[in-house]
Structures are given as C-alpha cells and as structure tokens.
Amino acid sequence: MSVVRDLRVLLRLPDFRRLLTVRLLSQAADGVFQVALAAHVVFSPEKQTTPGAIASAMAVLLLPYSLIGPFAGVLLDRWRRRQIILYGNLLRALLAACTAVLILSSLPDWLFYASALAVTAVNRFVLAGLSAALPRVVEDERLVVANSLSPTAGTLAATAGGGLAFLVRLVLSNSDAAVVLLGAALYLCSALASVTVARDLLGPDPGLIQPRLRVALASTARGLGAGLRHLAERRDAAVALIAMTLMRFCYGALTVMVLMLCRYAWSHSEEDGLALLGVALAVSGAGFFVAAVVTPSAVGHLGPFGWMVTCAASAAVLEPALGLPFSPAPMLVAAFVLGLITQGAKISTDTVVQTSVDDAYRGRIFSLYDVLFNVAFVGAAGVAALMLPPDGRSAPLVLGVAVLYAVVAAGLFRWKKLAKK
C-alpha cells in the first residue's frame, strides 16, 4: 500500500521522528491532565454537575486564551519555534505541579481554574507551534500522510495518557493530584525530547527572527493584521477553516451530551460514569486511528474538499440514526464514527492550510485555527447547556447537529464545484 510505504519513508526521517516524539509525549501529558480535570470538576461525588457548569468550566479554561491566541501566533513567526516548544513544555510541567498542590489544598476554586487555564493556554500554543513546524521537516508531497500520522498519533497518545490516568485512579483512591503530577512528568519528558531538535530547524527563517521581546510585541498587531489579510487571499485555507470550525462545534455539543449521559443516564455512581466516559474516549480514539489510515487514500481520490464533504455528509446521516436511541451501544458506535469523521476532516484542513499558507504566516494562521477550535467548543457547550436536560437526553440537540453537518457538506460541495471553474 502506498500509505504504508509513505509512512515508512516518513519514519526514516530523523527530524520528523524527533518532532513526532515531542508531540507524543506532550499530548500523552494532555490526556493525563484532561482526565484529572474531568474527574475533579465533573465526576467528583461532592459536585452536582450540570451542562451549565460544564460550559462555564470550558469557558474559564479556553476563552481567555482565545483573546491572546492570535497575538501569540505572531510570536510563533518571530521566535524560534523549537525554543517555544521547549520552554512551553517546561512551563506546563511547573504549572501542572502547582495544579496538583491546589487540588490537595482547600484554597478557593478560582485558583485551581487559574492554574488549569495557564496549562491549557500554553498547551494550545505548543500544539500550534508543532503544526506550523511540520512542513519544515516533511516535503510537500508527503504532507497529507504526515498530517495523518502526526496529529492522529498525538490524539492516540492523548487517549493512551487518559487510559493511564484511569489506571492510576483505579490503583490509588482520591488520586487526582497524583494524576496531575504524572502529567507534569510527561510534560518534562517532552521538553527534554525537544532538545534533540536543532534550534533553527523548525523556523521561522533567520531573517524573520526578532529575539527581543519588546521588538516582537511591537510588531504583533501589524503582524496579526498581515496574517488575516494573507488568509483572506488564500480562499481555500479560509473555507477549510470555517468548515472545520463548524464541525468542531458539532463535536463539542455532542461531547457535552455524552458527558451528561455518562454522569447521570447510564451509570449509578461517579466511578461508573467516569469508566463509561473512558470507554467512549477510547472508541473515539480508535476512529481517529482509522482516519489516519484511510484519509491519505481518500484525499488522493477525492481531494481534500471532496473528503471533507464525504465526512460531513456521513455525519449528517449517521449521527441522528445512532444518537437518538440515547443508549450506550449505538452511542459508542457514534463515538467511533464521529472520531473518524472529525479527524479525517481535520487532516484535510491541516494539509490545505499548510500548503496554501506561506511559512512566514503559518504560526499566526495555526494559532487562529486553535482559537476557532476553542471558541467553537465553548460555544457548543453553551448551546448544549441551554438545550440539554439534566440526564443529557435531547432529541433537538441531536437533530440540530445533524442539520449543521448537512449545511457544512452542502457548502463545501458548492465551493468544490466553484473551485473547479
């Protein structure tokens, strides 16, 4: 198979392997940290979780970064990305350790959220840097395969990290702090792995580097405006980002619904609910893996937009068929399908952006990409909070998401036809 051959070629590239190692360790730590947060915020016995509480937690953790993300993206195009990844992971290790201390203490919740917010903010910054750096270690003709392998392997690493966190919780009682410390250790390992990458390899070009903070910040606003103008001129990239943002909204709304179903409708205890959530995440991760295998071939036959149309249209049909029974077995099948569809569309979007956007602007565009992801997820949680009953069963939410998937499929199909003219 050509995909297998291309994967073997990629894995022979030492710089790609080093960058992939950094991503795997970093996202494994993300998985550990996210499970610890979910267990502490959503599945704690003393907390009566509601959709509104989940939406509020997501807003606290994600929206503040969304305000500074585009400006931080300019720095990805002004500073050495290798150094940003190195120091970002070191900072996350320190902040995660502080979060563990806060879990053990009786300090106010806002301090816990502030620490968790800082970890999440730096996390998105590091992931944007990894995505912007990928074309520096892979040729253009293998970017689709690289985008299938690298982010998907990172997602699987996050799933594995989440599984490791569940295992720690089974072995140790009241172990949220221990789980967070495990995440801190993995962030530190990712930082050490980044040292194996040459300082200047990941870009930007030497002529664009502005090592002094004051000079870099002074050019931030101008740089952001230039990045937005550059994106407006790259219509394929802009359309792909809009479509992926809407699909992320759909995925976010369904995620909150599954959280509530696991917490109240399908289980009789917090531990059972958390275990069910772990199964759903594992099944979705399997869908991500299948997407990594089939997407390069699908994009080769259909093109990136054709594959995105197929993904969105499939979701529009399958999501209500599997979701409306509101029972665990069909919903787990839906988790697999939506994992495949969402990751397949993301791989296509990453490739379109990387091939359409100049290297001098990639940091800004990928930071904007992350901001759109965050805002869509928080917006979806807010809508879900308004629509979901306490047990998580909402037919209007399931049908509304299906309609939105259909709108995305129709819009992308129309753009694909216009692009051919």
VOGU-3710 file (C-alpha; in Angstrom, 3 decimals, decimal comma):
1> msvvrdlrvl> 0,000/0,000/0,000  1,247/3,487/-0,869  0,198/4,807/2,554  2,301/2,190/4,332  5,234/2,978/2,034  4,914/6,706/2,699  4,711/6,089/6,442  7,920/4,066/6,307  9,629/6,874/4,416  8,469/9,448/6,983
11> lrlpdfrrll> 9,638/7,365/9,910  13,089/7,122/8,334  13,400/10,923/8,554  15,227/11,638/11,851  13,908/15,197/12,211  10,320/14,047/11,669  10,804/11,284/14,251  12,139/13,770/16,794  9,241/16,159/16,243  6,790/13,259/16,474
21> tvrllsqaad> 8,332/12,139/19,776  7,865/15,619/21,213  4,220/15,614/20,123  3,511/12,135/21,505  4,909/12,925/24,945  3,221/16,323/25,024  -0,216/15,031/24,051  0,059/11,992/26,330  0,522/14,508/29,140  -2,522/16,423/27,830
31> gvfqvalaah> -4,608/13,246/28,061  -3,498/12,637/31,637  -4,179/16,253/32,616  -7,612/16,384/30,956  -8,813/13,205/32,666  -7,669/14,608/36,008  -9,612/17,818/35,348  -12,733/15,932/34,227  -12,591/13,712/37,288  -12,118/16,676/39,616
41> vvfspekqtt> -14,660/19,025/38,000  -17,340/16,731/36,512  -17,191/13,410/38,349  -16,376/14,437/41,915  -19,002/12,954/44,292  -19,455/16,281/46,074  -20,250/18,162/42,841  -23,727/18,159/41,253  -22,649/18,702/37,663  -24,957/20,411/35,172
51> pgaiasamav> -24,485/21,271/31,471  -24,189/24,891/32,546  -21,371/24,024/34,960  -19,524/22,154/32,214  -19,965/25,098/29,828  -18,710/27,501/32,491  -15,639/25,367/33,156  -14,859/25,189/29,433  -15,295/28,943/29,082  -12,949/29,620/32,005
61> lllpysligp> -10,312/27,243/30,608  -10,495/28,131/26,917  -11,860/31,606/26,236  -9,110/33,716/27,875  -6,531/32,038/25,634  -8,760/32,796/22,659  -8,259/36,519/23,335  -4,463/36,310/23,253  -4,014/33,359/20,874  -3,838/35,322/17,612
71> fagvlldrwr> -1,247/37,673/19,110  0,755/34,748/20,469  0,685/33,271/16,973  2,667/36,232/15,710  5,422/35,241/18,124  5,488/31,789/16,506  6,570/33,623/13,362  9,063/35,846/15,250  10,796/33,450/17,671  12,456/30,079/17,169
81> rrqiilygnl> 9,643/27,535/17,310  11,941/24,930/18,837  12,574/27,220/21,781  8,876/27,976/22,190  8,101/24,243/22,322  10,947/23,621/24,798  10,103/26,415/27,218  6,374/25,885/26,788  6,653/22,295/27,956  8,898/23,270/30,872
91> lrallaacta> 6,349/25,893/31,918  3,499/23,389/31,655  5,380/20,919/33,868  5,745/23,604/36,539  2,122/24,780/36,253  0,771/21,219/36,362  2,728/20,599/39,569  1,157/23,763/41,021  -2,301/22,497/39,995  -1,649/19,260/41,908
101> vlilsslpdw> -0,832/21,274/45,021  -4,081/23,247/44,614  -6,109/20,037/44,346  -4,664/18,858/47,663  -5,285/22,193/49,390  -8,510/23,858/50,479  -7,858/27,046/48,517  -10,686/28,694/46,508  -11,749/27,047/43,223  -10,780/30,101/41,201
111> lfyasalavt> -7,106/29,468/41,966  -7,458/25,902/40,680  -9,135/27,148/37,490  -6,477/29,825/37,006  -3,692/27,239/37,205  -5,511/24,820/34,890  -6,181/27,703/32,486  -2,481/28,507/32,309  -1,630/24,889/31,446  -4,332/24,814/28,752
121> avnrfvlagl> -3,229/28,134/27,258  0,393/27,071/26,901  -0,793/23,718/25,549  -2,557/25,309/22,575  0,485/27,487/21,937  2,756/24,421/21,793  0,396/22,483/19,509  0,160/25,433/17,107  3,956/25,543/17,012  4,170/21,811/16,254
131> saalprvved> 1,690/22,125/13,379  3,404/25,197/11,950  6,773/23,401/12,112  5,693/20,189/10,362  6,336/21,437/6,780  9,924/22,222/7,841  10,678/18,502/8,309  8,495/16,931/5,570  8,302/17,502/1,799  5,055/18,966/0,404
141> erlvvansls> 4,131/15,772/-1,440  4,050/13,823/1,829  2,235/16,413/3,947  -1,124/14,610/3,749  0,437/11,430/5,117  2,409/13,408/7,705  -0,786/15,142/8,832  -2,454/11,736/9,048  0,325/10,279/11,162  1,471/13,138/13,374
151> ptagtlaata> -1,692/14,769/14,814  -3,539/11,439/14,829  -0,691/9,733/16,663  -0,795/12,664/19,077  -4,517/12,132/19,630  -3,938/8,433/20,229  -1,166/9,359/22,670  -3,649/11,625/24,474  -6,104/8,712/24,598  -3,373/6,447/25,971
161> ggglaflvrl> -2,497/9,121/28,521  -6,136/9,251/29,546  -6,134/5,464/29,928  -3,022/5,678/32,088  -4,765/8,291/34,215  -7,765/5,981/34,666  -5,370/3,199/35,713  -3,749/5,425/38,331  -7,196/6,294/39,675  -8,042/2,594/39,980
171> vlsnsdaavv> -4,842/1,868/41,899  -4,907/4,969/44,126  -8,023/6,372/45,794  -8,618/10,134/45,692  -5,711/10,352/43,276  -6,492/13,431/41,148  -3,342/15,168/42,397  -1,185/12,107/41,639  -2,608/12,002/38,112  -1,772/15,669/37,568
181> llgaalylcs> 1,790/15,064/38,790  2,085/12,234/36,262  1,091/14,745/33,574  3,746/17,161/34,845  6,392/14,428/34,500  5,343/13,738/30,910  5,481/17,459/30,049  9,037/17,494/31,378  9,914/14,471/29,196  8,504/16,282/26,144
191> alasvtvard> 10,677/19,308/26,926  13,765/17,108/27,146  12,875/15,426/23,840  12,613/18,813/22,099  16,270/19,491/22,916  17,194/16,801/20,347  15,781/19,050/17,568  18,165/21,638/16,080  17,410/25,171/17,327  16,813/26,702/13,888
201> llgpdpgliq> 15,266/23,702/12,126  11,598/24,429/12,854  11,684/28,039/11,641  10,921/30,755/11,123  13,586/31,812/8,646  16,538/33,580/10,331  15,696/36,927/8,736  12,282/36,948/10,461  13,524/36,188/13,987  13,182/39,034/16,493
211> prlrvalast> 14,756/37,746/19,710  13,966/40,823/21,830  10,517/40,645/23,429  9,813/44,376/23,132  10,546/44,419/19,394  8,493/41,267/18,805  5,495/42,592/20,739  5,648/45,941/18,956  5,142/44,167/15,640  2,372/41,908/16,937
221> arglgaglrh> -0,663/43,962/15,918  0,765/44,670/12,472  1,683/41,020/12,131  -1,808/39,869/13,077  -3,379/42,152/10,504  -0,966/40,912/7,855  -1,795/37,310/8,771  -5,529/37,912/8,396  -5,009/39,599/5,036  -2,842/36,676/3,927
231> laerrdaava> -5,588/34,229/4,952  -8,216/36,249/3,090  -6,125/35,864/-0,055  -5,865/32,094/0,469  -9,534/31,278/-0,017  -9,091/27,503/0,135  -7,498/27,783/3,577  -10,208/30,166/4,810  -13,049/27,915/3,616  -11,435/24,827/5,148
241> liamtlmrfc> -11,025/26,629/8,497  -14,664/27,767/8,539  -15,907/24,260/7,746  -13,681/22,652/10,368  -14,827/25,203/12,967  -18,470/24,285/12,369  -17,665/20,577/12,589  -15,794/21,234/15,826  -18,938/22,970/17,141  -20,946/19,840/16,384
251> ygaltvmvlm> -18,373/17,616/18,067  -18,300/19,865/21,137  -22,082/19,812/21,590  -22,140/16,034/21,355  -19,219/15,769/23,791  -21,159/17,645/26,482  -24,189/15,440/25,817  -22,128/12,264/26,242  -20,601/13,653/29,453  -24,067/14,145/30,929
261> lcryawshse> -25,292/10,746/29,712  -22,271/9,045/31,319  -22,706/11,027/34,524  -26,461/10,509/35,062  -28,329/8,406/32,473  -26,035/5,402/32,047  -24,485/4,923/35,484  -25,359/4,802/39,163  -22,093/6,151/40,549  -19,396/8,687/39,682
271> edglallgva> -16,788/5,958/39,155  -19,048/4,031/36,755  -19,748/7,227/34,840  -16,061/8,039/34,565  -15,338/4,497/33,354  -18,031/4,822/30,669  -16,565/8,131/29,578  -13,165/6,421/29,315  -14,654/3,749/27,038  -16,258/6,428/24,849
281> lavsgagffv> -12,938/8,288/24,559  -11,119/5,049/23,678  -13,662/4,196/20,975  -13,423/7,713/19,562  -9,624/7,355/19,591  -9,999/4,187/17,507  -11,940/6,270/14,994  -9,070/8,760/14,912  -6,666/5,912/14,147  -8,801/4,616/11,275
291> aavvtpsavg> -8,987/8,168/9,903  -5,187/8,295/9,798  -5,152/5,104/7,722  -7,919/5,906/5,219  -7,569/9,687/4,783  -4,441/9,771/2,581  -6,046/7,375/0,092  -9,399/9,188/0,293  -7,770/12,584/-0,288  -5,831/11,080/-3,209
301> hlgpfgwmvt> -9,079/10,019/-4,870  -11,463/12,786/-3,802  -9,173/15,707/-2,988  -9,187/17,354/0,467  -12,502/19,134/-0,031  -14,154/16,065/-1,538  -13,141/14,031/1,505  -14,433/16,747/3,847  -17,772/16,708/2,002  -17,948/12,944/2,448
311> caasaavlep> -17,143/13,244/6,161  -19,729/15,948/6,860  -22,459/14,246/4,801  -21,819/10,910/6,525  -22,111/12,582/9,924  -25,385/14,239/8,919  -26,901/10,816/8,166  -25,313/8,593/10,823  -25,295/10,911/13,850  -29,098/11,051/14,348
321> alglpfspap> -29,537/7,370/13,463  -27,066/6,340/16,170  -27,695/9,132/18,677  -31,474/9,304/19,009  -31,848/5,984/20,865  -29,739/7,526/23,672  -28,423/4,114/24,651  -24,764/3,212/25,261  -24,130/0,737/22,418  -25,309/2,916/19,489
331> mlvaafvlgl> -23,722/5,982/21,073  -20,357/4,214/21,277  -20,654/3,384/17,571  -21,415/7,073/17,007  -18,301/7,993/19,007  -16,208/5,845/16,664  -17,831/7,270/13,526  -17,540/10,877/14,687  -13,920/10,309/15,721  -13,162/9,059/12,205
341> itqgakistd> -15,108/11,846/10,518  -13,755/14,679/12,677  -10,132/13,578/12,389  -10,464/12,885/8,653  -11,739/16,434/8,129  -9,011/17,857/10,384  -6,238/16,082/8,464  -7,593/17,571/5,245  -7,863/21,031/6,806  -4,315/20,901/8,190
351> tvvqtsvdda> -2,993/19,953/4,758  -4,928/22,689/2,951  -3,681/25,314/5,401  -0,069/24,120/5,319  0,063/24,010/1,513  -1,864/27,261/0,957  -0,209/29,479/3,580  3,365/30,792/3,348  5,771/29,681/6,091  6,152/33,275/7,302
361> yrgrifslyd> 2,443/33,261/8,276  1,895/29,672/9,429  2,328/30,404/13,140  -0,356/33,079/13,027  -2,789/31,010/10,982  -2,416/27,916/13,147  -2,901/29,992/16,294  -6,053/31,420/14,729  -7,020/27,831/13,901  -6,676/26,915/17,592
371> vlfnvafvga> -8,692/29,951/18,653  -11,512/28,979/16,297  -11,378/25,457/17,752  -11,661/26,788/21,309  -14,432/29,284/20,598  -16,433/26,669/18,673  -16,088/24,171/21,527  -17,097/26,684/24,191  -19,964/27,952/22,038  -21,169/24,393/21,567
381> agvaalmlpp> -21,017/23,798/25,322  -23,071/26,951/25,876  -25,734/25,872/23,374  -25,784/22,392/24,889  -26,239/23,925/28,355  -29,388/25,671/27,121  -30,808/22,597/25,372  -29,812/19,600/27,496  -31,996/18,284/30,330  -30,213/17,048/33,481
391> dgrsaplvlg> -29,862/13,481/32,172  -28,395/14,562/28,813  -31,163/13,247/26,516  -32,075/15,908/23,931  -33,500/14,990/20,525  -33,488/18,659/19,351  -29,728/18,854/20,012  -29,025/15,654/18,058  -31,184/16,779/15,116  -29,774/20,313/15,163
401> vavlyavvaa> -26,228/18,971/14,962  -27,237/16,745/12,031  -28,637/19,767/10,169  -25,415/21,707/10,769  -23,339/18,813/9,408  -25,572/18,806/6,318  -25,081/22,574/5,861  -21,298/22,113/6,036  -21,424/19,299/3,466  -23,546/21,390/1,085
411> glfrwkklak> -21,324/24,468/1,469  -18,126/22,524/0,847  -19,651/20,761/-2,163  -20,586/24,119/-3,654  -17,084/25,525/-3,007  -15,522/22,444/-4,579  -17,582/22,975/-7,727  -16,747/26,691/-7,876  -13,037/25,974/-7,432  -13,060/23,747/-10,496
421> k> -14,401/26,529/-12,750
//
